Each structure stands twice: as C-alpha cells, then as structure tokens.
Amino acid sequence: MSDNSGTTPSSVFEDLVEANEDYAESFSLGGLKPVAARGLGLVTCMDSRIDPLGILGLKPGDAKVLRNAGARVDDGILDTLVLAAYLLEVDRVLVMPHTRCKMASVASDSVVHDLIEEEHGVDTRSLDFHTDSDQMGALRRGLERIRHHPLLPEDLPVAGALYDVDTGRITLTDL
C-alpha cells in the first residue's frame, strides 16, 4: 500500500521499526500491572519537549499520563479520568501545562483555524482546539472542571503545576 507520493508505510516508518527492534531486545517492562502504581493521573501537553515521567521522578507504571494540545481538561480527558479513578487506581490528579506553549500563544481558535487554512488549505472550523492566551486561567478552569465533575470522587486531590521548558522545573499553583 502506498500513498500518492509513492512512499509505503514501511519506508516512512522504517527508522521507528528499527529502533523498536533495539528496544525490544532489552525490554524489561513486561508484567507491569495496568494500574497507576503511584496513584497519579497526569494531564499534560503533547509537546515533545516534555518528558512527563522524568520531570516528576516517575517510572513506567507509576502514573496514567493523558496528553493533548495545551494540557486542556476537555471532555475526553474527563472521561478518561473517570475510568482511571475507578479502574486504574488513580487517586490524585496533577494538571501540568508548560511555558512557551503554542496553545497559549494565540488569542483564539479562530486565529488557529485561519493559520491552518491559509498555510495548508484545510478548513478546521469544525474543531475546538481550546486555545487560550491566559495559560493560568485555562489551568484554573481545567482544575475546576475536574474538582466539580459529578462522576469523579469528591475527595480526589487535584493540583496544577506549570512546567518550565527552559529550566525543567515545575511550580505548583495554588489555584
């Protein structure tokens, strides 16, 4: 199977398959239980500068990591947190956006829609990207959505932290 450019999936992803072969040779995570061993549900951004486990001194199996653009607490994140709280032993939640986030660098979704359409000719107006130039305001609203979700445990500890992509440090917020 090839796309219109004449490339096949195997040629486009060959580097990843080869790297996986190396990884599999020394794979040591088999047998991990599918629960959050340290009880953490972490909501963070998809930004590739973020190493969620490393930042917090965690290892595979310690947390359930939920990522999206901007670390926004949207309906999908809330649905997943409900599952995590009741089925995967998540007993605390940290929402961790970061500095210099693209999702916080534009004023509104309409700006993003216009950029994508101008640069790529794709109409994305049917999508909600949750852009917000008020990063701390977006975090506050996200924390409140979790704290007041009717299906999450009332006593679920929820906190926010801002990760600094330039220093590697987090700052807990008192939102």
N, CA, C and O of each residue as an XYZ file, in Angstrom:
700
protein
N       0.840     -1.176      0.000
C       0.000      0.000      0.000
C       0.886      1.241      0.000
O       1.834      1.326      0.781
N       0.587      2.190     -0.860
C       1.356      3.430     -0.891
C       0.384      4.594     -0.977
O      -0.770      4.445     -1.378
N       0.893      5.768     -0.586
C       0.078      6.953     -0.730
C       0.387      7.585     -2.085
O       1.086      6.989     -2.905
N      -0.121      8.764     -2.316
C       0.056      9.426     -3.617
C       1.496      9.813     -3.900
O       1.837     10.074     -5.054
N       2.353      9.859     -2.887
C       3.740     10.265     -3.114
C       4.618      9.094     -3.535
O       5.789      9.288     -3.862
N       4.071      7.882     -3.533
C       4.841      6.715     -3.918
C       5.581      6.067     -2.764
O       6.281      5.074     -2.957
N       5.436      6.616     -1.563
C       6.097      6.013     -0.404
C       5.185      4.978      0.226
O       3.962      5.078      0.133
N       5.772      4.001      0.858
C       4.989      2.991      1.565
C       5.121      3.242      3.055
O       6.104      3.836      3.498
N       4.134      2.793      3.845
C       4.236      2.978      5.299
C       5.533      2.397      5.856
O       6.132      2.977      6.761
N       5.972      1.254      5.321
C       7.190      0.648      5.853
C       8.416      1.514      5.590
O       9.333      1.532      6.411
N       8.459      2.227      4.477
C       9.626      3.080      4.223
C       9.564      4.368      5.051
O      10.598      4.872      5.490
N       8.388      4.888      5.259
C       8.230      6.125      6.021
C       8.533      5.899      7.502
O       9.049      6.795      8.170
N       8.219      4.720      8.016
C       8.376      4.438      9.441
C       9.506      3.461      9.737
O       9.609      2.945     10.849
N      10.341      3.210      8.755
C      11.419      2.230      8.903
C      12.336      2.553     10.082
O      12.741      1.648     10.811
N      12.665      3.817     10.276
C      13.533      4.196     11.387
C      12.920      3.824     12.730
O      13.630      3.424     13.653
N      11.618      3.954     12.838
C      10.939      3.636     14.092
C      10.883      2.132     14.337
O      11.064      1.674     15.465
N      10.635      1.376     13.288
C      10.600     -0.082     13.418
C      11.979     -0.603     13.810
O      12.096     -1.495     14.651
N      13.022     -0.042     13.196
C      14.381     -0.456     13.557
C      14.702     -0.098     15.007
O      15.299     -0.902     15.722
N      14.322      1.073     15.438
C      14.561      1.484     16.826
C      13.784      0.588     17.782
O      14.259      0.283     18.877
N      12.602      0.170     17.375
C      11.817     -0.722     18.224
C      12.485     -2.076     18.376
O      12.405     -2.694     19.438
N      13.131     -2.534     17.340
C      13.856     -3.809     17.437
C      14.916     -3.728     18.531
O      15.052     -4.647     19.338
N      15.666     -2.624     18.556
C      16.676     -2.424     19.595
C      16.025     -2.372     20.976
O      16.513     -2.985     21.925
N      14.929     -1.641     21.077
C      14.204     -1.502     22.341
C      13.718     -2.863     22.843
O      13.878     -3.197     24.017
N      13.131     -3.631     21.948
C      12.559     -4.929     22.321
C      13.619     -5.910     22.808
O      13.328     -6.774     23.635
N      14.844     -5.786     22.304
C      15.909     -6.694     22.720
C      16.231     -6.583     24.209
O      16.633     -7.564     24.835
N      16.055     -5.401     24.770
C      16.332     -5.237     26.201
C      15.077     -4.863     26.991
O      15.171     -4.322     28.093
N      13.911     -5.149     26.429
C      12.639     -4.797     27.054
C      12.508     -5.453     28.421
O      12.703     -6.660     28.565
N      12.174     -4.643     29.423
C      12.080     -5.153     30.787
C      10.776     -4.775     31.488
O      10.649     -4.955     32.700
N       9.819     -4.260     30.744
C       8.591     -3.787     31.368
C       7.440     -4.780     31.290
O       6.334     -4.479     31.739
N       7.683     -5.942     30.732
C       6.641     -6.954     30.667
C       6.178     -7.311     32.072
O       6.984     -7.392     32.999
N       4.895     -7.520     32.220
C       4.363     -7.904     33.516
C       3.903     -6.751     34.385
O       3.345     -6.980     35.457
N       4.124     -5.504     33.951
C       3.607     -4.378     34.730
C       2.090     -4.470     34.793
O       1.437     -4.828     33.813
N       1.546     -4.148     35.938
C       0.082     -4.122     36.078
C      -0.457     -2.866     35.396
O       0.244     -1.857     35.318
N      -1.689     -2.919     34.905
C      -2.231     -1.777     34.162
C      -2.779     -0.660     35.050
O      -3.607      0.132     34.602
N      -2.331     -0.589     36.293
C      -2.800      0.447     37.211
C      -1.692      1.477     37.421
O      -0.540      1.251     37.052
N      -2.055      2.600     38.012
C      -1.077      3.643     38.332
C      -0.467      3.309     39.687
O      -1.078      3.564     40.724
N       0.727      2.743     39.682
C       1.354      2.258     40.915
C       1.515      3.348     41.969
O       1.478      3.060     43.165
N       1.692      4.591     41.542
C       1.815      5.695     42.497
C       0.556      6.538     42.548
O       0.550      7.626     43.123
N      -0.520      6.030     41.941
C      -1.824      6.663     42.057
C      -2.007      7.971     41.323
O      -2.993      8.670     41.556
N      -1.087      8.322     40.444
C      -1.136      9.629     39.797
C      -1.785      9.579     38.430
O      -1.466      8.725     37.603
N      -2.698     10.505     38.205
C      -3.197     10.815     36.879
C      -2.576     12.141     36.491
O      -2.767     13.136     37.190
N      -1.840     12.182     35.395
C      -1.143     13.393     34.966
C      -1.709     13.854     33.637
O      -1.702     13.114     32.654
N      -2.197     15.080     33.619
C      -2.677     15.699     32.386
C      -1.614     16.700     31.962
O      -1.310     17.638     32.698
N      -1.050     16.502     30.779
C      -0.025     17.421     30.293
C      -0.148     17.601     28.789
O      -1.003     16.996     28.143
N       0.702     18.425     28.257
C       0.655     18.768     26.841
C       1.366     17.715     26.001
O       2.199     16.960     26.502
N       1.028     17.679     24.731
C       1.660     16.748     23.798
C       3.022     17.236     23.326
O       3.694     16.545     22.560
N       3.438     18.417     23.771
C       4.701     19.000     23.342
C       5.847     18.019     23.548
O       5.986     17.428     24.619
N       6.656     17.854     22.525
C       7.745     16.866     22.572
C       8.891     17.275     23.491
O       9.808     16.484     23.711
N       8.860     18.480     24.027
C       9.881     18.898     24.988
C       9.580     18.374     26.393
O      10.383     18.548     27.310
N       8.436     17.741     26.556
C       8.005     17.284     27.877
C       8.243     15.783     28.017
O       7.746     14.990     27.217
N       9.003     15.404     29.033
C       9.224     14.011     29.418
C       8.465     13.817     30.729
O       9.046     13.975     31.803
N       7.175     13.477     30.658
C       6.337     13.505     31.857
C       6.846     12.642     33.012
O       6.775     13.061     34.168
N       7.347     11.472     32.726
C       7.835     10.615     33.809
C       9.122     11.177     34.404
O       9.264     11.249     35.625
N      10.054     11.572     33.551
C      11.328     12.093     34.019
C      11.178     13.357     34.852
O      11.848     13.515     35.872
N      10.303     14.256     34.422
C      10.093     15.522     35.123
C       9.724     15.294     36.580
O      10.165     16.032     37.460
N       8.915     14.272     36.834
C       8.364     14.042     38.169
C       9.026     12.882     38.909
O       8.548     12.457     39.960
N      10.120     12.377     38.361
C      10.824     11.290     39.030
C      10.041      9.995     39.062
O      10.137      9.222     40.015
N       9.264      9.764     38.015
C       8.435      8.560     37.922
C       9.070      7.569     36.969
O       9.993      7.893     36.222
N       8.554      6.358     37.014
C       9.000      5.344     36.065
C       7.761      4.719     35.421
O       6.649      4.910     35.913
N       7.940      3.976     34.328
C       6.779      3.350     33.679
C       5.964      2.538     34.682
O       6.511      1.777     35.479
N       4.668      2.714     34.625
C       3.762      2.015     35.529
C       3.331      2.851     36.719
O       2.381      2.488     37.413
N       4.015      3.973     36.972
C       3.693      4.793     38.144
C       2.455      5.651     37.959
O       1.742      5.915     38.927
N       2.182      6.096     36.726
C       1.126      7.083     36.504
C       0.391      6.804     35.205
O       0.896      6.118     34.317
N      -0.791      7.341     35.118
C      -1.536      7.374     33.871
C      -1.323      8.772     33.298
O      -1.716      9.768     33.905
N      -0.700      8.835     32.129
C      -0.351     10.108     31.516
C      -1.321     10.386     30.381
O      -1.433      9.602     29.439
N      -2.018     11.507     30.480
C      -3.000     11.920     29.481
C      -2.461     13.183     28.815
O      -2.175     14.174     29.487
N      -2.327     13.139     27.501
C      -1.721     14.266     26.793
C      -2.634     14.769     25.687
O      -3.292     13.991     24.996
N      -2.659     16.076     25.535
C      -3.320     16.705     24.403
C      -2.679     18.070     24.183
O      -1.769     18.452     24.920
N      -3.133     18.791     23.201
C      -2.584     20.111     22.915
C      -2.949     21.068     24.041
O      -4.125     21.349     24.269
N      -1.948     21.560     24.737
C      -2.164     22.565     25.775
C      -2.495     22.043     27.155
O      -2.726     22.841     28.063
N      -2.527     20.726     27.351
C      -2.912     20.142     28.647
C      -4.298     20.624     29.058
O      -4.549     20.922     30.225
N      -5.180     20.692     28.085
C      -6.535     21.182     28.351
C      -7.413     20.075     28.916
O      -7.386     18.944     28.431
N      -8.185     20.401     29.934
C      -9.113     19.446     30.529
C     -10.409     19.522     29.733
O     -11.329     20.266     30.072
N     -10.454     18.732     28.669
C     -11.636     18.684     27.819
C     -12.468     17.454     28.185
O     -12.125     16.728     29.118
N     -13.549     17.222     27.462
C     -14.433     16.100     27.781
C     -13.717     14.757     27.688
O     -13.972     13.870     28.502
N     -12.833     14.592     26.719
C     -12.093     13.337     26.584
C     -11.202     13.080     27.784
O     -11.110     11.948     28.258
N     -10.548     14.116     28.279
C      -9.704     13.978     29.474
C     -10.574     13.610     30.671
O     -10.209     12.732     31.453
N     -11.703     14.262     30.820
C     -12.590     13.952     31.955
C     -13.089     12.515     31.894
O     -13.102     11.820     32.909
N     -13.497     12.066     30.714
C     -13.950     10.677     30.564
C     -12.848      9.711     30.977
O     -13.101      8.735     31.682
N     -11.622      9.987     30.533
C     -10.505      9.102     30.842
C     -10.167      9.139     32.325
O      -9.809      8.110     32.897
N     -10.273     10.299     32.959
C     -10.020     10.381     34.399
C     -11.038      9.581     35.204
O     -10.691      8.999     36.232
N     -12.280      9.546     34.753
C     -13.289      8.725     35.436
C     -12.868      7.260     35.380
O     -12.891      6.566     36.397
N     -12.486      6.792     34.202
C     -12.008      5.406     34.077
C     -10.783      5.169     34.957
O     -10.691      4.155     35.648
N      -9.855      6.103     34.924
C      -8.618      5.954     35.685
C      -8.878      5.923     37.189
O      -8.238      5.164     37.917
N      -9.810      6.742     37.651
C     -10.101      6.804     39.084
C     -10.748      5.518     39.589
O     -10.459      5.069     40.698
N     -11.608      4.934     38.792
C     -12.345      3.764     39.273
C     -11.742      2.432     38.859
O     -11.950      1.429     39.542
N     -11.007      2.398     37.767
C     -10.493      1.115     37.278
C      -8.968      0.990     37.302
O      -8.436     -0.117     37.220
N      -8.265      2.121     37.416
C      -6.808      2.070     37.262
C      -6.057      2.651     38.457
O      -4.880      2.995     38.350
N      -6.734      2.759     39.580
C      -6.151      3.156     40.863
C      -5.535      4.549     40.882
O      -4.568      4.793     41.603
N      -6.089      5.457     40.096
C      -5.663      6.852     40.165
C      -6.384      7.490     41.344
O      -7.614      7.508     41.403
N      -5.592      8.019     42.291
C      -6.199      8.619     43.477
C      -5.742     10.066     43.696
O      -5.961     10.641     44.762
N      -5.106     10.644     42.677
C      -4.734     12.068     42.690
C      -4.453     12.480     41.252
O      -4.045     11.664     40.425
N      -4.681     13.774     40.964
C      -4.534     14.265     39.598
C      -3.710     15.550     39.607
O      -3.961     16.466     40.391
N      -2.729     15.593     38.721
C      -1.930     16.797     38.508
C      -2.128     17.240     37.066
O      -1.932     16.456     36.138
N      -2.516     18.498     36.881
C      -2.639     19.079     35.541
C      -1.415     19.975     35.354
O      -1.181     20.899     36.134
N      -0.629     19.682     34.297
C       0.659     20.346     34.139
C       0.872     20.900     32.721
O       1.464     20.232     31.874
N       0.384     22.133     32.469
C       0.751     22.790     31.215
C       2.196     23.281     31.320
O       2.869     23.025     32.318
N       2.669     23.980     30.299
C       4.069     24.393     30.291
C       4.251     25.789     29.712
O       3.359     26.341     29.067
N       5.413     26.333     29.957
C       5.756     27.643     29.419
C       5.979     27.533     27.907
O       6.235     26.453     27.374
N       5.877     28.653     27.253
C       6.097     28.757     25.803
C       5.256     27.754     25.008
O       5.730     27.160     24.040
N       4.021     27.578     25.425
C       3.100     26.645     24.755
C       2.430     27.331     23.567
O       1.933     28.451     23.685
N       2.421     26.659     22.440
C       1.788     27.201     21.234
C       0.294     27.464     21.462
O      -0.264     28.419     20.923
N      -0.341     26.608     22.264
C      -1.775     26.761     22.524
C      -2.083     28.009     23.347
O      -3.226     28.466     23.380
N      -1.075     28.557     24.006
C      -1.260     29.775     24.792
C      -0.670     30.993     24.086
O      -0.675     32.093     24.638
N      -0.166     30.803     22.878
C       0.479     31.911     22.179
C      -0.432     32.610     21.182
O      -0.041     33.607     20.574
N      -1.624     32.100     21.013
C      -2.585     32.725     20.099
C      -3.846     33.094     20.866
O      -4.180     32.476     21.877
N      -4.529     34.099     20.372
C      -5.666     34.652     21.102
C      -6.902     33.759     21.101
O      -7.657     33.752     22.073
N      -7.120     33.004     20.022
C      -8.362     32.250     19.937
C      -8.244     31.132     18.907
O      -7.314     31.089     18.101
N      -9.220     30.231     18.964
C      -9.276     29.162     17.971
C      -9.397     29.713     16.558
O      -8.858     29.132     15.616
N     -10.105     30.835     16.405
C     -10.289     31.374     15.047
C      -8.949     31.744     14.426
O      -8.784     31.624     13.212
N      -7.988     32.193     15.232
C      -6.655     32.503     14.708
C      -5.988     31.226     14.203
O      -5.370     31.228     13.139
N      -6.110     30.135     14.961
C      -5.523     28.854     14.556
C      -6.203     28.344     13.293
O      -5.530     27.885     12.370
N      -7.524     28.420     13.244
C      -8.258     27.983     12.047
C      -7.770     28.750     10.818
O      -7.527     28.162      9.764
N      -7.629     30.074     10.967
C      -7.178     30.898      9.840
C      -5.763     30.523      9.413
O      -5.483     30.422      8.218
N      -4.867     30.316     10.381
C      -3.488     29.937     10.057
C      -3.430     28.621      9.283
O      -2.724     28.512      8.281
N      -4.170     27.635      9.752
C      -4.154     26.328      9.090
C      -4.741     26.433      7.688
O      -4.227     25.834      6.743
N      -5.812     27.194      7.562
C      -6.415     27.325      6.237
C      -5.507     28.092      5.276
O      -5.357     27.704      4.118
N      -4.904     29.181      5.758
C      -4.013     29.970      4.912
C      -2.776     29.178      4.492
O      -2.371     29.221      3.331
N      -2.180     28.457      5.436
C      -0.915     27.772      5.156
C      -1.090     26.394      4.526
O      -0.198     25.920      3.823
N      -2.239     25.740      4.770
C      -2.394     24.363      4.308
C      -3.681     24.105      3.524
O      -3.874     23.014      2.987
N      -4.559     25.106      3.458
C      -5.788     24.956      2.698
C      -6.794     24.004      3.317
O      -7.644     23.455      2.616
N      -6.704     23.803      4.636
C      -7.610     22.884      5.327
C      -8.527     23.692      6.241
O      -8.061     24.488      7.057
N      -9.827     23.481      6.098
C     -10.814     24.167      6.927
C     -11.029     23.362      8.205
O     -11.593     22.269      8.166
N     -10.584     23.899      9.328
C     -10.677     23.192     10.616
C     -11.733     23.795     11.543
O     -11.724     23.521     12.743
N     -12.631     24.603     11.011
C     -13.608     25.289     11.866
C     -14.542     24.359     12.613
O     -15.214     24.795     13.548
N     -14.607     23.099     12.235
C     -15.456     22.156     12.968
C     -14.766     21.637     14.233
O     -15.377     20.909     15.015
N     -13.512     22.004     14.435
C     -12.745     21.523     15.589
C     -12.604     22.604     16.651
O     -12.556     23.795     16.343
N     -12.539     22.171     17.900
C     -12.312     23.079     19.020
C     -10.931     22.774     19.572
O     -10.713     21.705     20.142
N      -9.998     23.702     19.409
C      -8.620     23.485     19.842
C      -8.358     23.950     21.272
O      -7.304     23.645     21.831
N      -9.285     24.673     21.869
C      -9.157     25.160     23.249
C      -7.949     26.076     23.432
O      -7.299     26.049     24.477
N      -7.648     26.890     22.413
C      -6.558     27.841     22.567
C      -6.975     28.886     23.599
O      -8.154     29.217     23.724
N      -5.999     29.396     24.329
C      -6.294     30.380     25.363
C      -4.987     31.063     25.729
O      -4.071     30.413     26.234
N      -4.887     32.353     25.485
C      -3.649     33.061     25.793
C      -3.473     33.280     27.296
O      -2.402     33.688     27.745
N      -4.508     33.014     28.062
C      -4.424     33.091     29.523
C      -4.133     31.682     30.051
O      -5.046     30.958     30.451
N      -2.853     31.305     30.048
C      -2.450     29.944     30.430
C      -2.926     29.586     31.838
O      -3.443     28.488     32.045
N      -2.765     30.477     32.796
C      -3.166     30.173     34.167
C      -4.689     30.143     34.300
O      -5.230     29.374     35.094
N      -5.366     30.968     33.534
C      -6.833     30.930     33.530
C      -7.345     29.608     32.983
O      -8.293     29.034     33.518
N      -6.716     29.124     31.911
C      -7.096     27.831     31.338
C      -6.824     26.717     32.339
O      -7.623     25.788     32.464
N      -5.708     26.801     33.053
C      -5.399     25.799     34.073
C      -6.429     25.841     35.194
O      -6.910     24.797     35.633
N      -6.769     27.028     35.655
C      -7.768     27.178     36.722
C      -9.096     26.549     36.309
O      -9.710     25.816     37.083
N      -9.532     26.839     35.089
C     -10.809     26.272     34.613
C     -10.719     24.751     34.512
O     -11.680     24.051     34.833
N      -9.583     24.239     34.073
C      -9.403     22.796     33.987
C      -9.472     22.135     35.351
O     -10.122     21.103     35.515
N      -8.805     22.726     36.323
C      -8.839     22.171     37.685
C     -10.262     22.167     38.234
O     -10.686     21.204     38.872
N     -10.989     23.243     37.984
C     -12.376     23.317     38.461
C     -13.263     22.272     37.772
O     -14.148     21.696     38.404
N     -13.029     22.032     36.494
C     -13.811     21.000     35.794
C     -13.597     19.632     36.444
O     -14.544     18.861     36.596
N     -12.365     19.334     36.824
C     -12.090     18.051     37.470
C     -12.709     18.030     38.862
O     -13.376     17.061     39.226
N     -12.497     19.081     39.642
C     -12.983     19.129     41.030
C     -14.496     19.016     41.122
O     -15.025     18.492     42.103
N     -15.187     19.501     40.113
C     -16.654     19.524     40.170
C     -17.322     18.508     39.247
O     -18.537     18.555     39.055
N     -16.553     17.604     38.684
C     -17.146     16.595     37.803
C     -17.989     15.647     38.666
O     -17.490     15.102     39.650
N     -19.241     15.449     38.309
C     -20.131     14.651     39.168
C     -19.765     13.167     39.270
O     -20.225     12.488     40.189
N     -18.953     12.655     38.353
C     -18.620     11.238     38.398
C     -17.244     10.951     38.999
O     -16.878      9.789     39.177
N     -16.498     11.978     39.307
C     -15.195     11.767     39.949
C     -15.375     11.812     41.471
O     -16.260     12.508     41.969
N     -14.548     11.079     42.203
C     -14.669     11.090     43.662
C     -14.547     12.514     44.217
O     -13.674     13.274     43.799
N     -15.419     12.865     45.154
C     -15.418     14.217     45.723
C     -14.119     14.552     46.432
O     -13.713     15.714     46.474
N     -13.467     13.549     46.985
C     -12.243     13.788     47.762
C     -10.968     13.581     46.938
O      -9.883     13.456     47.507
N     -11.084     13.544     45.624
C      -9.933     13.346     44.748
C      -9.016     14.572     44.814
O      -9.433     15.663     44.424
N      -7.776     14.418     45.298
C      -6.862     15.560     45.312
C      -6.500     15.972     43.882
O      -6.134     15.136     43.056
N      -6.609     17.268     43.609
C      -6.335     17.811     42.279
C      -5.442     19.034     42.444
O      -5.723     19.911     43.261
N      -4.379     19.088     41.674
C      -3.470     20.233     41.736
C      -3.026     20.609     40.340
O      -3.168     19.836     39.392
N      -2.485     21.814     40.232
C      -1.935     22.300     38.986
C      -0.465     22.645     39.171
O      -0.036     23.017     40.264
N       0.293     22.521     38.108
C       1.698     22.903     38.125
C       2.051     23.420     36.747
O       1.506     22.955     35.746
N       2.944     24.364     36.690
C       3.432     24.871     35.416
C       4.856     24.367     35.238
O       5.717     24.589     36.089
N       5.093     23.687     34.121
C       6.417     23.173     33.797
C       7.149     24.203     32.951
O       6.608     24.700     31.963
N       8.368     24.520     33.333
C       9.182     25.477     32.587
C      10.080     24.707     31.620
O      10.983     23.986     32.045
N       9.831     24.862     30.324
C      10.587     24.113     29.314
C      12.035     24.579     29.203
O      12.845     23.917     28.554
N      12.371     25.695     29.817
C      13.736     26.200     29.750
C      14.584     25.798     30.958
O      15.811     25.765     30.867
N      13.944     25.495     32.083
C      14.701     25.129     33.282
C      14.452     23.693     33.736
O      15.246     23.135     34.493
N      13.348     23.092     33.275
C      13.000     21.737     33.714
C      12.277     21.704     35.042
O      11.965     20.622     35.541
N      12.001     22.855     35.627
C      11.359     22.917     36.953
C       9.847     23.052     36.836
O       9.327     23.624     35.878
N       9.156     22.512     37.832
C       7.713     22.738     37.934
C       7.452     23.679     39.100
O       8.204     23.725     40.074
N       6.380     24.414     38.972
C       5.912     25.283     40.051
C       4.473     24.907     40.335
O       3.602     25.094     39.485
N       4.211     24.374     41.534
C       2.848     24.079     41.917
C       2.081     25.386     42.053
O       2.629     26.391     42.506
N       0.821     25.369     41.662
C      -0.006     26.556     41.772
C      -0.957     26.389     42.935
O      -1.202     25.272     43.391
N      -1.484     27.476     43.408
C      -2.468     27.410     44.482
C      -3.853     27.772     43.951
O      -4.662     28.386     44.648
N      -4.107     27.381     42.712
C      -5.417     27.659     42.077
C      -6.487     26.753     42.654
O      -7.647     26.834     42.251
